[in-house]
Amino acid sequence: MTLQQQVLPLAGTPPQDLRHYRGDHLLVAQMVERGSKVLDVGCGDGDLLQLLETRGIDGRGIELSREGVNRCVAKGLAVVQGDADTDLVNYPDDAFDYVILSQTLQATRQPRVVLENLLRIGRRAIVSFPNFGFWRMRLQLLVGGHMPRTENLPATWYDTPNIHFCTIKDFVQLCDEINVKMERAVALDLYGRPLRLNAPWWFWNMFGEQGVFLLSRAEKAR
Amino acid sequence: MVSVQSIPSPAIHAEERAHEADHPSSLVALFGADQPLKLDCGIDLAPFQIAYKTYGQLNTERSNAILIFHALTGDQHVASVHPVTGKPGWWETMVGPGRPLDTDKYFIICSNVIGGCMGSTGPASTNPATGKVWGLDFPVITIPDMVRAQTMLIDRLGIDTLFCVVGGSMGGMQALQWTAAYPKRVFSVLAVACSTRHSAQNIAFHELGRQAVMADPDWRHGRYFEEGSYPHRGLGVARMAAHITYLSDAALHRKFGRRMQDRDLPTFSFDADFQVESYLRYQGSSFVERFDANSYLYLTRAMDYFDIAADHDGVLAQAFRGIATRLCVVSFTSDWLFPTSESRAIVHALNASGARVSFAEIETDRGHDAFLLDVPEFFDISRAFLESAGKARGLTRTGG
């Protein structure tokens, strides 16, 4: 079975219901066990939370933008207005089975502290982020000589909320540094399709438009 | 001599007000000597009564009841004409057919709090033991006392679990107290512009108001009923000060700026030259027409004493441990009486206890009073929260 088939369609959900969901959301949803309790940090308009709730998952959200929160609450989702950088400390240890940080890591002030908090609050963390090592990014900087802009990251350097870009390689390095175990890693191409599973890291780092990681706490070294 | 205008003596509806205190023009639940209300101060209050209004129909499963709590100076007339002032209900924007608190769908109950002056037993009621108005002989009551009385009312109405409890300001305090004390009897909670404890600044403002009432010689140590006087100046000043805290700098500026009242030049006197002065005096005098001065002392005191965490070793999360209730907390950006930081503290505690909570801060420059005004974003959120809670509760479209 190819990874594509593993990811899409989502087991137990009719394919026609999945059309309007983003590829990375479907991938995340597939990583979360049914019946678990999930915190989505930076949940935006709540699309992922809605998808999770259709799968019998108890979802909660934090969102920075007031408009996003209000749209989520209007959808009946349990979402609170808050900031990943400052509010995660208020959550107790092991409060969730999974904590999700979808396309938000690069917008935090302290990505490392945030990542550590994710794995303190949740038994597992799912982190997705745009890969700054993607070939089109590299090409824009190399040939164009300007800060990269893409369809998914259209903001100019002076008004982007994304202040801590990293590559897949950088992220893997950070995980090693803070002793985080990578249970699963998937790179998605520009169209949200997973890249070949057996491809080497450099290939992912070059051709992955974004990375999605399922993380857990590594056993403490004795 | 420089001309002086004080708060005009109101067209006091003294008789109507006194009559409403004992014989309200709404439904009344009487509790006899065998059913005392156990107060936090240690006194058993008996007999006592609760005045309340209901709207809509209770369904056959008895699962669609919503209890609304009024704020400091509100009453049970949430969506019906006030019997003393003849004005419309205080939350008609929220409650009614097709409104967020839809009377076509839900059975809505709103009771006057214990200590109030609109028919529930309070300092303006007649003490059955003496045949005189309670006045300062009335025991000091707390927010938990108010809530305990409401549970007795709900029992009387044959309702086991409320679909939702809803309130803003002091009403929000009651909603949170219900959640902490009777979580199994509450399916969902909408707590607006409130806090789990009254801040030092808020206690300070209340103290200012109480001292204004007590400094009025017509207060007569609370015996104004017997002595035929009324502390309308003191209570008016208390209301003027409080009213400022319900608004915001921006709202006052937008509404009045430095505009003059019916004149182009200052009169070099202490008349109400500015529109904002005239407005505040009007607020003060119209309030004393409908509200009892002693009741104001008791209810502000109840809010001051409120501190849910204090009853749980100072840890707020402990108060909400293991609750299955769904909550929605709402604050307003320009509310400096119950600022967003207070709501955030509630949400942190609820998150820590694992409760299912939503929290929205709504942008408005209208201050604390925003929860009573026409703020569409607030209505949308309230409606959506209730609809999703209704789905989870299995409520059908009609009340049948």
Interface residues (C-beta under 8 A of the other chain):
Chain A: D58 R60 R66 V69 N70 C72 V73 A74 K75 G76 L77 A78 V79 V80 Q81 G82 D87 N90 Y91 P92 A95
Chain B: A317 R326 C328 V329 R344 V347 H348 N351 A352 G354 R356 V357 S358 F359 A360 E361 I362 E363 E377 D380 I381 A384 F385 E387 S388 A389 K391
